[in-house]
């Protein structure tokens, strides 16, 4: 009699795939820190598919369920699955406006072909690290007058910055290619007596993974000393 699928032994790669899904759910606010730590601990202790599958059962369908079909491993636990980030539905937002105030677009929101941001005596944040993309070519238009706008992109995104500043600054240090399959994001506009910053930063899931690695290393060193 053949072995039932849930009783198959899980590999380290299977456990890491589940851990990545949990990190994404934590970054999107679907799990709080306590739930995340409990499920992550259970994932690393799991020995079979039957133990892993319930840990992601109640999470959204975009890659959350544990696949029982083996996929080629990239070798990089932080690699972004850009195919899963491309979606076929309406953008969550097409613009942001701040006048003596502020706005923020972050988390698992969907960005469309064009997003326009304006800030006057205020500020705005456009965070694409966990975003989904309705189009492969995206234009972020930033205009600020005596205000500030910050665009945050993940390390793996293909970014081109074309803006300029007039008695202000339009930072272009994030310009550069991304990983294969990544969307192309063009940031353009102007800053008048204000500033627009475009920065590459680690995704929250990557920060959590690095924090977990440091914690495990400390535990291992402590065990060796004991």
Backbone as a chain_set.jsonl record, in Angstrom:
{"seq": "XXXXXXXXXXXXXXXXXXXXXXXXXXXXXXXXXXXXXXXXXXXXXXXXXXXXXXXXXXXXXXXXXXXXXXXXXXXXXXXXXXXXXXXXXXXXXXXXXXXXXXXXXXXXXXXXXXXXXXXXXXXXXXXXXXXXXXXXXXXXXXXXXXXXXXXXXXXXXXXXXXXXXXXXXXXXXXXXXXXXXXXXXXXXXXXXXXXXXXXXXXXXXXXXXXXXXXXXXXXXXXXXXX", "coords": {"N": [[0.847, -1.196, 0.0], [0.576, 2.227, -0.875], [2.249, 5.104, 0.526], [0.473, 7.59, 2.309], [0.049, 10.969, 1.243], [0.097, 13.189, 3.184], [1.648, 11.958, 5.128], [4.173, 11.843, 4.219], [7.65, 12.483, 4.557], [8.89, 15.683, 5.407], [11.123, 18.032, 3.891], [14.065, 20.119, 4.512], [13.879, 22.233, 2.725], [11.113, 22.292, 2.249], [10.172, 23.074, 4.766], [11.334, 25.605, 4.907], [9.991, 26.915, 2.833], [7.41, 27.114, 3.884], [8.006, 28.707, 6.099], [8.713, 31.078, 4.789], [6.253, 31.847, 3.693], [4.867, 32.367, 6.053], [6.377, 34.521, 7.021], [5.771, 36.445, 5.061], [3.014, 36.719, 5.536], [3.09, 37.774, 8.099], [4.363, 40.207, 7.56], [2.392, 41.443, 6.058], [0.476, 41.878, 7.922], [-1.314, 39.88, 8.552], [-0.825, 37.993, 10.435], [-0.166, 38.211, 13.9], [2.672, 38.993, 16.052], [2.911, 36.999, 18.034], [1.368, 34.829, 17.001], [2.824, 34.407, 14.661], [5.379, 33.606, 15.65], [4.688, 31.261, 17.01], [3.703, 29.606, 14.944], [5.926, 29.558, 13.269], [7.815, 28.267, 14.851], [6.573, 25.782, 15.033], [6.704, 25.055, 12.356], [9.476, 24.684, 11.875], [9.875, 22.521, 13.492], [8.375, 20.561, 12.359], [7.866, 17.338, 10.883], [6.548, 16.021, 8.863], [4.474, 16.382, 5.854], [1.851, 16.537, 6.654], [1.991, 17.825, 9.099], [2.93, 20.313, 8.361], [1.057, 21.449, 6.548], [-1.379, 22.505, 7.878], [-0.437, 24.909, 8.924], [-0.501, 26.986, 7.11], [-3.012, 26.972, 6.14], [-5.168, 28.784, 6.539], [-4.401, 31.078, 5.275], [-4.158, 33.553, 2.561], [-4.643, 32.697, -0.957], [-2.492, 33.313, -2.657], [0.041, 31.683, -3.175], [0.163, 30.679, -0.607], [-0.615, 28.146, 0.348], [0.866, 25.0, 1.13], [2.737, 23.527, -1.312], [2.56, 20.27, -2.635], [3.986, 19.434, -4.696], [7.165, 19.212, -5.892], [9.314, 21.964, -6.452], [11.788, 23.607, -8.472], [14.622, 24.649, -6.643], [15.739, 27.869, -5.813], [17.892, 28.397, -4.313], [18.105, 30.623, -2.818], [16.611, 31.77, -0.03], [15.314, 34.178, 0.203], [14.423, 34.933, -2.265], [12.298, 36.596, -4.566], [9.125, 35.685, -5.735], [8.217, 36.655, -8.59], [6.26, 36.056, -10.466], [4.086, 35.359, -8.893], [3.593, 37.804, -7.781], [2.49, 39.304, -9.783], [-0.671, 40.352, -10.679], [-4.136, 40.079, -11.693], [-6.112, 42.277, -11.402], [-7.936, 45.25, -10.324], [-6.09, 48.252, -9.486], [-5.215, 49.026, -6.094], [-4.9, 51.653, -5.334], [-4.52, 54.763, -7.043], [-3.25, 57.098, -6.587], [-1.823, 59.619, -4.353], [-2.284, 62.246, -1.965], [-1.12, 65.047, -0.217], [-1.555, 67.723, 1.895], [-0.463, 69.895, 4.128], [-0.398, 67.597, 5.617], [-0.258, 63.983, 5.624], [0.317, 60.904, 3.753], [0.139, 57.351, 3.17], [1.12, 54.444, 1.442], [1.372, 51.143, 1.657], [2.423, 47.744, 2.461], [0.523, 44.857, 1.396], [-0.594, 46.037, -1.034], [-2.034, 46.802, -4.287], [-0.436, 48.002, -7.097], [-0.986, 49.979, -9.995], [-0.619, 50.756, -13.54], [0.08, 53.43, -13.411], [0.911, 55.72, -10.843], [0.24, 58.602, -9.042], [1.675, 61.05, -7.039], [1.393, 63.775, -4.754], [2.695, 66.311, -2.746], [2.436, 68.995, -0.551], [3.791, 71.083, 1.759], [3.717, 68.869, 3.352], [3.867, 65.274, 3.632], [4.582, 62.05, 2.099], [4.474, 58.447, 1.787], [5.459, 55.81, -0.258], [5.465, 52.573, -0.497], [6.823, 49.827, -1.975], [7.688, 47.306, -1.336], [6.214, 45.05, -0.469], [4.274, 45.022, -2.304], [1.802, 44.204, -4.882], [1.575, 43.812, -8.439], [-0.263, 45.146, -11.076], [0.487, 45.656, -13.611], [3.329, 45.179, -15.754], [5.039, 47.233, -16.402], [5.513, 50.121, -14.662], [4.722, 53.43, -13.65], [5.707, 55.833, -11.423], [4.745, 58.879, -10.404], [6.002, 61.703, -8.965], [5.457, 64.68, -7.208], [6.422, 67.497, -5.458], [6.095, 70.314, -3.327], [7.797, 72.213, -1.226], [7.681, 70.055, 0.494], [7.821, 66.513, 1.275], [8.498, 63.341, -0.254], [8.684, 59.83, -0.128], [9.837, 57.017, -1.751], [9.904, 53.607, -1.454], [11.623, 50.758, -2.355], [12.034, 47.224, -3.066], [15.089, 45.272, -2.888], [15.239, 43.682, -5.16], [13.925, 44.8, -7.327], [13.46, 46.249, -10.586], [14.505, 49.39, -11.266], [14.146, 52.762, -12.357], [15.105, 56.083, -12.086], [14.062, 59.301, -12.845], [13.564, 61.903, -12.074], [13.85, 65.442, -11.067], [15.259, 68.155, -9.15], [14.385, 71.427, -7.967], [15.833, 73.848, -6.295], [15.761, 71.933, -4.447], [15.756, 68.373, -3.815], [16.068, 65.329, -5.712], [16.409, 62.179, -5.299], [18.427, 59.723, -6.851], [19.729, 57.335, -6.357], [18.75, 54.762, -6.206], [18.421, 53.745, -8.698], [18.693, 51.049, -10.945], [19.149, 47.628, -12.159], [16.879, 44.812, -11.694], [16.054, 41.55, -10.327], [15.655, 38.624, -12.47], [12.602, 38.726, -14.281], [11.409, 40.686, -12.764], [9.179, 43.501, -12.304], [9.271, 46.682, -14.102], [9.925, 49.745, -12.754], [9.439, 53.126, -13.088], [10.411, 56.107, -11.729], [9.449, 59.385, -11.677], [9.269, 63.045, -11.989], [9.196, 66.127, -10.067], [10.868, 68.106, -7.555], [10.222, 70.883, -5.733], [11.799, 73.08, -3.774], [11.784, 71.072, -1.924], [11.838, 67.54, -1.265], [12.414, 64.339, -2.826], [12.806, 61.035, -2.14], [14.217, 57.978, -3.16], [14.574, 54.832, -2.205], [16.278, 51.732, -1.699], [15.344, 49.028, 0.254], [15.439, 46.358, 2.675], [12.978, 43.784, 2.563], [10.323, 43.195, 4.921], [10.01, 40.535, 5.545], [12.541, 39.51, 4.956], [14.068, 40.81, 6.904], [12.98, 39.635, 9.188], [13.741, 36.977, 8.756], [16.545, 37.185, 8.889], [16.772, 38.01, 11.523], [15.809, 35.742, 12.801], [17.791, 33.921, 12.072], [20.014, 34.983, 13.401], [19.131, 34.623, 16.021], [18.979, 31.825, 16.156], [21.657, 31.196, 15.765], [22.785, 32.275, 18.094], [21.588, 30.598, 20.005], [22.702, 28.161, 19.249], [25.425, 28.638, 19.742], [25.278, 28.99, 22.485], [24.496, 26.438, 23.289], [26.765, 25.015, 22.539], [28.66, 26.072, 24.304], [27.555, 25.213, 26.714]], "CA": [[0.0, 0.0, 0.0], [1.41, 3.422, -0.988], [2.233, 6.002, 1.673], [-0.39, 8.75, 2.135], [0.834, 12.179, 1.034], [0.382, 13.951, 4.407], [2.595, 11.268, 5.989], [5.5, 11.931, 3.63], [8.584, 13.272, 5.336], [9.166, 17.017, 4.87], [12.543, 18.378, 3.797], [14.407, 21.461, 4.986], [13.347, 23.184, 1.747], [9.67, 22.396, 2.503], [9.986, 23.874, 5.986], [11.705, 26.985, 4.608], [8.915, 27.498, 2.023], [6.337, 27.482, 4.81], [8.5, 29.832, 6.891], [8.648, 32.276, 3.951], [4.839, 32.236, 3.631], [4.532, 32.958, 7.352], [6.999, 35.848, 7.088], [4.974, 37.345, 4.226], [1.754, 36.971, 6.234], [3.421, 38.674, 9.193], [4.654, 41.515, 6.981], [1.133, 42.004, 5.574], [-0.426, 42.097, 9.047], [-2.292, 38.787, 8.682], [-0.469, 37.293, 11.67], [0.553, 39.055, 14.848], [3.983, 38.438, 16.382], [2.755, 35.752, 18.797], [0.95, 33.783, 16.058], [3.944, 34.145, 13.758], [6.424, 32.85, 16.33], [4.177, 29.922, 17.305], [3.653, 28.828, 13.705], [7.284, 29.374, 12.772], [8.423, 27.231, 15.679], [5.964, 24.511, 14.622], [7.19, 24.725, 11.017], [10.833, 24.156, 11.94], [9.844, 21.237, 14.198], [7.547, 19.617, 11.599], [8.566, 16.225, 10.257], [5.777, 15.525, 7.72], [3.602, 17.347, 5.185], [0.641, 16.663, 7.452], [2.245, 18.805, 10.157], [3.164, 21.621, 7.747], [-0.088, 21.981, 5.811], [-2.304, 23.362, 8.648], [0.165, 26.175, 9.32], [-0.809, 28.019, 6.109], [-4.34, 26.658, 5.6], [-6.083, 29.924, 6.616], [-3.798, 32.247, 4.642], [-4.648, 33.75, 1.194], [-4.26, 31.697, -1.944], [-1.342, 33.642, -3.491], [1.237, 30.955, -2.81], [0.207, 30.393, 0.818], [-0.747, 26.73, 0.643], [2.08, 24.225, 0.905], [2.637, 22.705, -2.507], [3.098, 18.929, -2.496], [4.779, 19.186, -5.896], [8.484, 19.807, -5.719], [9.693, 22.978, -7.41], [13.235, 23.855, -8.441], [15.019, 25.565, -5.587], [16.604, 28.941, -6.291], [19.051, 28.484, -3.443], [17.999, 31.864, -2.057], [15.33, 31.766, 0.676], [14.682, 35.488, 0.114], [14.09, 35.228, -3.652], [10.915, 37.008, -4.777], [8.399, 35.005, -6.799], [7.567, 37.751, -9.299], [5.043, 35.573, -11.131], [3.006, 35.44, -7.906], [3.345, 39.214, -7.481], [1.729, 39.891, -10.877], [-2.075, 40.009, -10.456], [-5.056, 40.543, -12.72], [-7.269, 42.991, -10.866], [-7.805, 46.705, -10.279], [-5.148, 48.782, -8.48], [-5.772, 49.452, -4.816], [-4.865, 53.11, -5.308], [-3.83, 55.349, -8.195], [-2.608, 58.352, -6.233], [-1.783, 60.073, -2.968], [-2.251, 63.71, -1.875], [-0.856, 65.521, 1.138], [-1.473, 69.182, 2.046], [-0.377, 70.02, 5.578], [-0.771, 66.279, 6.162], [0.552, 62.911, 5.064], [-0.371, 59.692, 3.283], [1.01, 56.185, 3.109], [0.68, 53.261, 0.7], [2.342, 50.103, 1.979], [1.843, 46.417, 2.683], [0.163, 44.075, 0.22], [-1.494, 46.753, -1.918], [-1.802, 46.571, -5.706], [-0.11, 49.207, -7.84], [-1.326, 49.858, -11.402], [0.344, 51.266, -14.508], [0.547, 54.76, -13.03], [0.554, 56.216, -9.522], [0.647, 60.003, -8.954], [1.746, 61.535, -5.657], [1.651, 65.207, -4.614], [2.813, 66.736, -1.352], [2.75, 70.403, -0.338], [3.844, 71.266, 3.203], [3.325, 67.594, 3.941], [4.722, 64.169, 3.196], [3.942, 60.796, 1.71], [5.311, 57.258, 1.688], [4.998, 54.827, -1.243], [6.297, 51.414, -0.196], [6.554, 48.763, -2.948], [8.383, 46.072, -0.959], [5.275, 43.928, -0.374], [3.182, 45.32, -3.235], [1.492, 43.394, -6.046], [1.618, 44.644, -9.63], [-1.256, 44.852, -12.111], [1.188, 45.859, -14.871], [4.765, 44.914, -15.655], [5.7, 48.53, -16.479], [4.829, 51.018, -13.733], [5.262, 54.786, -13.56], [5.399, 56.545, -10.185], [4.958, 60.304, -10.646], [6.118, 62.38, -7.667], [5.563, 66.134, -7.268], [6.379, 68.038, -4.114], [6.424, 71.727, -3.134], [8.084, 72.393, 0.203], [7.232, 68.845, 1.176], [8.693, 65.369, 1.037], [7.931, 62.056, -0.656], [9.647, 58.739, -0.08], [9.481, 55.79, -2.456], [10.72, 52.504, -0.947], [11.553, 49.622, -3.27], [12.843, 46.087, -2.616], [16.385, 45.127, -3.537], [15.162, 42.885, -6.385], [13.092, 45.468, -8.323], [14.097, 47.01, -11.662], [14.111, 50.771, -10.972], [14.753, 53.872, -13.09], [14.7, 57.361, -11.502], [14.269, 60.356, -13.841], [13.108, 63.186, -11.558], [14.831, 66.488, -10.835], [14.923, 69.078, -8.072], [14.591, 72.864, -8.126], [16.056, 74.255, -4.913], [15.379, 70.763, -3.671], [16.487, 67.181, -4.229], [15.364, 64.154, -6.229], [17.448, 61.17, -5.135], [18.365, 58.685, -7.884], [20.689, 56.27, -6.063], [18.111, 53.444, -6.294], [18.389, 53.308, -10.09], [19.463, 49.83, -11.19], [18.365, 46.463, -12.598], [16.359, 43.906, -10.683], [16.22, 40.136, -10.615], [14.886, 38.214, -13.65], [11.15, 38.694, -14.137], [10.881, 41.767, -11.932], [8.573, 44.618, -13.041], [10.105, 47.873, -14.283], [9.292, 50.901, -12.132], [10.077, 54.396, -13.413], [10.024, 57.184, -10.816], [9.743, 60.667, -12.311], [8.589, 64.186, -11.401], [10.105, 67.176, -9.62], [10.782, 68.562, -6.165], [10.463, 72.321, -5.635], [12.077, 73.403, -2.374], [11.399, 69.902, -1.147], [12.667, 66.388, -1.594], [11.88, 63.017, -3.142], [13.81, 60.01, -1.919], [13.918, 56.637, -3.672], [15.525, 54.007, -1.464], [16.14, 50.277, -1.665], [15.418, 48.522, 1.622], [15.06, 44.956, 2.846], [11.589, 43.491, 2.883], [10.163, 42.826, 6.328], [10.226, 39.093, 5.654], [13.983, 39.297, 4.992], [14.537, 41.24, 8.221], [12.574, 38.614, 10.148], [14.563, 35.79, 8.561], [17.872, 37.467, 9.437], [16.641, 38.027, 12.979], [15.688, 34.342, 13.225], [19.098, 33.294, 11.918], [20.865, 35.437, 14.509], [18.657, 33.988, 17.248], [19.38, 30.417, 16.129], [23.115, 31.144, 15.956], [23.051, 32.498, 19.517], [21.198, 29.388, 20.715], [23.686, 27.117, 18.961], [26.654, 28.961, 20.469], [25.029, 28.74, 23.896], [24.507, 24.986, 23.49], [28.156, 24.566, 22.455], [29.324, 26.444, 25.553], [27.042, 24.359, 27.79]], "C": [[0.886, 1.251, 0.0], [1.222, 4.326, 0.226], [1.343, 7.208, 1.383], [0.461, 10.022, 2.103], [1.109, 12.951, 2.315], [1.399, 13.298, 5.33], [4.009, 11.272, 5.417], [6.387, 12.837, 4.474], [8.87, 14.601, 4.642], [10.675, 17.272, 4.87], [12.791, 19.753, 4.4], [13.853, 22.526, 4.04], [11.844, 23.37, 1.933], [9.4, 23.278, 3.715], [10.303, 25.345, 5.72], [10.647, 27.668, 3.746], [7.767, 27.948, 2.91], [6.755, 28.69, 5.644], [8.409, 31.132, 6.093], [7.214, 32.775, 3.832], [4.42, 32.907, 4.934], [5.145, 34.336, 7.509], [6.213, 36.858, 6.261], [3.665, 37.715, 4.911], [1.963, 37.916, 7.405], [3.637, 40.091, 8.663], [3.385, 42.213, 6.512], [0.125, 42.245, 6.697], [-1.465, 41.016, 9.227], [-2.051, 37.953, 9.939], [0.181, 38.294, 12.612], [1.835, 38.327, 15.259], [3.877, 37.107, 17.123], [2.368, 34.596, 17.878], [2.098, 33.397, 15.139], [4.988, 33.259, 14.427], [5.969, 31.425, 16.639], [4.188, 29.045, 16.056], [5.047, 28.562, 13.144], [7.997, 28.274, 13.548], [7.895, 25.856, 15.278], [6.47, 24.074, 13.253], [8.578, 24.094, 11.074], [10.905, 22.81, 12.686], [9.105, 20.156, 13.409], [8.405, 18.544, 10.924], [7.85, 15.724, 8.993], [4.979, 16.652, 7.077], [2.339, 17.579, 5.993], [0.779, 17.661, 8.587], [2.433, 20.214, 9.587], [1.899, 22.253, 7.182], [-1.028, 22.856, 6.629], [-1.76, 24.747, 8.975], [-0.144, 27.307, 8.352], [-2.216, 27.867, 5.549], [-5.258, 27.875, 5.56], [-5.509, 31.201, 6.011], [-4.253, 32.356, 3.189], [-4.007, 32.8, 0.199], [-2.991, 32.031, -2.716], [-0.065, 32.995, -2.949], [1.27, 30.513, -1.367], [0.136, 28.913, 1.137], [0.555, 26.003, 0.332], [1.887, 23.344, -0.306], [3.276, 21.353, -2.254], [3.907, 18.528, -3.729], [6.106, 19.909, -5.744], [8.763, 20.808, -6.831], [11.2, 23.161, -7.373], [13.571, 24.888, -7.379], [15.968, 26.611, -6.144], [17.9, 29.006, -5.492], [19.032, 29.717, -2.577], [16.654, 31.906, -1.358], [14.593, 33.09, 0.595], [14.241, 35.846, -1.304], [12.6, 35.546, -3.791], [10.314, 36.222, -5.933], [7.601, 36.066, -7.554], [6.313, 37.307, -10.031], [3.85, 35.65, -10.184], [2.662, 36.881, -7.565], [2.569, 39.921, -8.594], [0.276, 39.419, -10.763], [-2.958, 40.646, -11.526], [-6.303, 41.149, -12.077], [-6.949, 44.465, -10.708], [-6.794, 47.152, -9.207], [-5.881, 49.175, -7.199], [-5.89, 50.97, -4.764], [-4.103, 53.609, -6.528], [-3.132, 56.667, -7.855], [-2.642, 58.645, -4.748], [-1.61, 61.579, -2.925], [-2.043, 64.115, -0.422], [-0.696, 67.041, 1.119], [-1.565, 69.47, 3.538], [-0.753, 68.7, 6.26], [0.161, 65.229, 5.556], [-0.297, 61.766, 4.558], [0.645, 58.558, 3.209], [0.344, 55.079, 2.291], [1.739, 52.193, 0.953], [1.637, 48.781, 2.244], [1.51, 45.739, 1.361], [-0.828, 44.769, -0.689], [-1.122, 46.475, -3.381], [-1.57, 47.894, -6.419], [-0.393, 48.977, -9.322], [-0.248, 50.431, -12.305], [0.917, 52.619, -14.077], [0.025, 55.138, -11.643], [1.103, 57.639, -9.42], [0.577, 60.484, -7.514], [2.081, 63.02, -5.64], [1.686, 65.551, -3.13], [3.223, 68.208, -1.297], [2.661, 70.675, 1.162], [3.354, 69.997, 3.927], [4.254, 66.507, 3.421], [3.932, 62.927, 2.837], [4.948, 59.669, 1.575], [4.665, 56.275, 0.707], [5.931, 53.631, -1.129], [5.905, 50.257, -1.119], [7.149, 47.416, -2.544], [7.456, 44.862, -0.896], [4.145, 44.059, -1.398], [3.018, 44.254, -4.309], [1.353, 44.333, -7.237], [0.585, 44.192, -10.655], [-0.645, 44.984, -13.501], [2.675, 45.59, -14.677], [5.595, 46.193, -15.759], [4.892, 49.542, -15.674], [5.526, 52.377, -13.723], [4.774, 55.432, -12.266], [5.747, 58.014, -10.405], [4.915, 61.052, -9.317], [6.324, 63.879, -7.855], [5.446, 66.681, -5.844], [6.818, 69.499, -4.108], [6.567, 71.962, -1.637], [7.514, 71.23, 1.026], [8.191, 67.707, 0.869], [7.928, 64.115, 0.659], [9.037, 61.011, -0.595], [9.079, 57.524, -0.799], [10.449, 54.702, -1.984], [10.527, 51.301, -1.849], [12.386, 48.466, -2.718], [14.142, 46.004, -3.412], [16.274, 44.508, -4.923], [14.423, 43.578, -7.527], [13.933, 46.241, -9.344], [13.609, 48.457, -11.57], [14.888, 51.766, -11.835], [14.215, 55.161, -12.478], [15.068, 58.481, -12.479], [13.878, 61.748, -13.337], [14.229, 64.193, -11.376], [14.334, 67.429, -9.74], [15.234, 70.512, -8.43], [14.653, 73.446, -6.717], [15.59, 73.143, -3.963], [16.164, 69.569, -4.191], [15.585, 66.066, -4.715], [16.406, 63.041, -6.313], [17.308, 60.062, -6.182], [19.281, 57.498, -7.602], [20.084, 54.869, -6.154], [18.049, 52.922, -7.719], [19.271, 52.077, -10.283], [18.571, 48.678, -11.587], [17.889, 45.622, -11.428], [16.658, 42.466, -11.038], [15.363, 39.752, -11.818], [13.381, 38.138, -13.365], [10.559, 39.822, -13.338], [10.241, 42.846, -12.796], [9.568, 45.772, -13.177], [9.332, 49.07, -13.739], [10.104, 52.149, -12.46], [9.52, 55.457, -12.465], [10.428, 58.511, -11.454], [8.968, 61.782, -11.618], [9.578, 65.269, -11.029], [9.842, 67.526, -8.163], [11.158, 70.03, -6.133], [10.599, 72.7, -4.158], [11.599, 72.283, -1.45], [12.278, 68.73, -1.544], [11.871, 65.141, -1.913], [13.016, 62.023, -2.979], [13.343, 58.677, -2.47], [14.982, 55.708, -3.098], [15.211, 52.516, -1.592], [16.32, 49.808, -0.219], [14.996, 47.056, 1.652], [13.565, 44.839, 3.104], [11.5, 43.024, 4.339], [10.407, 41.336, 6.537], [11.715, 38.776, 5.725], [14.55, 39.684, 6.356], [14.195, 40.193, 9.278], [13.437, 37.371, 10.016], [15.96, 36.001, 9.139], [17.857, 37.476, 10.959], [16.55, 36.601, 13.517], [17.043, 33.638, 13.144], [20.027, 33.691, 13.061], [20.457, 34.778, 15.821], [19.076, 32.525, 17.307], [20.884, 30.27, 16.355], [23.48, 31.34, 17.419], [22.712, 31.252, 20.329], [22.213, 28.274, 20.506], [24.988, 27.364, 19.712], [26.499, 28.68, 21.965], [25.063, 27.252, 24.201], [25.929, 24.464, 23.466], [28.913, 24.89, 23.731], [28.888, 25.546, 26.701], [27.592, 22.939, 27.663]], "O": [[1.836, 1.336, 0.778], [0.172, 4.314, 0.869], [1.449, 7.795, 0.306], [1.45, 10.146, 2.826], [2.253, 13.348, 2.537], [1.96, 13.956, 6.206], [4.939, 10.767, 6.047], [5.926, 13.831, 5.034], [9.069, 14.639, 3.427], [11.401, 16.788, 5.738], [11.852, 20.465, 4.755], [13.412, 23.588, 4.481], [11.343, 24.485, 1.79], [8.507, 24.125, 3.691], [9.626, 26.231, 6.242], [10.416, 28.868, 3.896], [7.212, 29.031, 2.718], [5.952, 29.596, 5.872], [8.067, 32.176, 6.65], [6.973, 33.981, 3.864], [3.698, 33.904, 4.917], [4.513, 35.233, 8.068], [6.005, 37.992, 6.694], [3.246, 38.872, 4.879], [1.115, 38.765, 7.68], [3.151, 41.058, 9.248], [3.302, 43.44, 6.558], [-0.964, 42.763, 6.449], [-2.417, 41.205, 9.985], [-2.959, 37.292, 10.442], [0.981, 39.127, 12.187], [2.059, 37.183, 14.863], [4.66, 36.191, 16.872], [2.953, 33.516, 17.952], [2.323, 32.217, 14.869], [5.435, 32.272, 13.841], [6.759, 30.486, 16.544], [4.623, 27.894, 16.096], [5.319, 27.486, 12.612], [8.7, 27.449, 12.964], [8.652, 24.889, 15.192], [6.649, 22.882, 13.003], [8.836, 23.092, 10.407], [11.867, 22.058, 12.532], [9.191, 18.974, 13.742], [9.514, 18.81, 10.461], [8.469, 15.077, 8.147], [4.818, 17.727, 7.654], [1.811, 18.691, 6.018], [-0.205, 18.277, 8.996], [2.127, 21.2, 10.259], [1.691, 23.458, 7.321], [-1.457, 23.891, 6.118], [-2.529, 25.661, 9.271], [-0.059, 28.475, 8.729], [-2.581, 28.551, 4.593], [-6.059, 27.997, 4.634], [-6.06, 32.284, 6.206], [-4.694, 31.358, 2.62], [-2.976, 32.185, 0.47], [-2.438, 31.15, -3.375], [0.785, 33.656, -2.352], [2.299, 30.013, -0.912], [0.759, 28.46, 2.097], [1.26, 26.352, -0.615], [0.984, 22.508, -0.337], [4.386, 21.271, -1.729], [4.446, 17.423, -3.797], [6.133, 21.114, -5.491], [8.488, 20.544, -8.001], [11.828, 22.898, -6.348], [12.872, 25.891, -7.239], [16.904, 26.275, -6.871], [18.884, 29.598, -5.936], [19.866, 29.851, -1.681], [15.633, 32.064, -2.027], [13.396, 33.152, 0.875], [13.737, 36.946, -1.529], [11.75, 34.865, -3.217], [10.928, 36.108, -6.994], [6.454, 36.349, -7.209], [5.388, 38.102, -10.202], [2.737, 35.965, -10.605], [1.553, 37.158, -7.107], [2.047, 41.016, -8.382], [0.02, 38.215, -10.752], [-2.574, 41.62, -12.174], [-7.403, 40.607, -12.192], [-5.814, 44.884, -10.933], [-6.661, 46.515, -8.162], [-7.033, 49.605, -7.239], [-6.855, 51.51, -4.222], [-3.162, 52.965, -6.992], [-2.502, 57.282, -8.715], [-3.377, 58.019, -3.985], [-0.881, 62.145, -3.74], [-2.699, 63.599, 0.484], [0.169, 67.581, 0.43], [-2.625, 69.306, 4.142], [-1.348, 68.691, 7.338], [1.232, 65.555, 5.043], [-1.479, 61.66, 4.885], [1.855, 58.787, 3.189], [-0.85, 54.818, 2.437], [2.879, 52.329, 0.507], [0.408, 48.709, 2.25], [2.135, 46.012, 0.336], [-1.818, 44.157, -1.088], [-0.034, 45.977, -3.671], [-2.403, 48.798, -6.355], [-0.084, 47.911, -9.855], [0.902, 50.578, -11.892], [2.082, 52.921, -14.338], [-1.139, 54.909, -11.315], [2.285, 57.869, -9.677], [-0.45, 60.345, -6.85], [2.934, 63.483, -6.398], [0.819, 65.137, -2.361], [4.213, 68.618, -1.904], [1.6, 70.521, 1.767], [2.681, 70.059, 4.955], [5.3, 66.795, 2.84], [2.772, 62.772, 3.219], [6.123, 59.898, 1.285], [3.484, 55.949, 0.824], [7.062, 53.675, -1.613], [4.779, 49.764, -1.051], [7.117, 46.472, -3.334], [7.871, 43.754, -1.236], [3.177, 43.299, -1.362], [3.946, 43.504, -4.612], [1.048, 45.513, -7.069], [0.549, 43.028, -11.054], [-1.206, 44.474, -14.471], [3.211, 45.751, -13.581], [6.722, 46.243, -15.266], [3.723, 49.79, -15.972], [6.753, 52.463, -13.78], [3.57, 55.561, -12.044], [6.918, 58.355, -10.573], [3.898, 61.031, -8.624], [7.237, 64.307, -8.562], [4.5, 66.37, -5.122], [7.774, 69.879, -4.782], [5.593, 71.917, -0.885], [6.948, 71.42, 2.102], [9.247, 67.917, 0.272], [6.845, 63.854, 1.183], [10.18, 61.277, -0.965], [7.979, 57.064, -0.493], [11.665, 54.855, -2.099], [9.399, 50.871, -2.085], [13.344, 48.697, -1.98], [14.266, 46.601, -4.481], [17.116, 44.771, -5.781], [14.303, 42.998, -8.606], [14.974, 46.808, -9.011], [12.424, 48.722, -11.774], [16.098, 51.645, -12.024], [13.0, 55.326, -12.361], [16.222, 58.604, -12.891], [13.865, 62.692, -14.127], [15.407, 63.858, -11.507], [13.139, 67.486, -9.447], [16.221, 70.793, -9.11], [13.635, 73.525, -6.029], [15.104, 73.386, -2.859], [17.135, 69.738, -4.929], [14.482, 65.875, -4.205], [17.182, 62.967, -7.266], [16.219, 59.524, -6.384], [19.584, 56.728, -8.514], [20.823, 53.884, -6.175], [17.664, 51.773, -7.936], [20.425, 52.047, -9.856], [17.359, 48.735, -11.379], [18.422, 45.706, -10.321], [17.436, 42.196, -11.953], [14.431, 40.481, -12.159], [12.947, 37.573, -12.361], [9.337, 39.926, -13.229], [10.704, 43.09, -13.91], [10.571, 45.832, -12.466], [8.231, 49.374, -14.199], [11.295, 52.229, -12.156], [8.31, 55.677, -12.407], [11.604, 58.738, -11.739], [8.117, 61.519, -10.768], [10.671, 65.338, -11.591], [8.765, 67.282, -7.62], [12.287, 70.389, -6.467], [9.632, 72.644, -3.398], [11.087, 72.522, -0.356], [13.357, 68.924, -2.104], [10.799, 64.907, -1.354], [14.065, 62.158, -3.609], [12.193, 58.289, -2.266], [16.154, 55.793, -3.467], [14.052, 52.101, -1.594], [17.305, 50.14, 0.441], [14.288, 46.58, 0.764], [12.966, 45.681, 3.774], [12.472, 42.527, 4.908], [10.938, 40.921, 7.567], [12.121, 37.879, 6.464], [15.403, 38.984, 6.902], [15.007, 39.895, 10.154], [13.826, 36.771, 11.018], [16.503, 35.115, 9.799], [18.798, 37.014, 11.605], [17.133, 36.281, 14.553], [17.401, 32.859, 14.027], [20.735, 32.854, 13.62], [21.306, 34.418, 16.635], [19.478, 32.031, 18.36], [21.335, 29.351, 17.039], [24.37, 30.666, 17.938], [23.456, 30.884, 21.238], [22.551, 27.539, 21.434], [25.589, 26.435, 20.252], [27.424, 28.21, 22.628], [25.587, 26.837, 25.235], [26.288, 23.589, 24.253], [29.719, 24.084, 24.197], [29.693, 25.158, 27.548], [27.27, 22.077, 28.481]]}, "num_chains": 1, "name": "protein.A"}
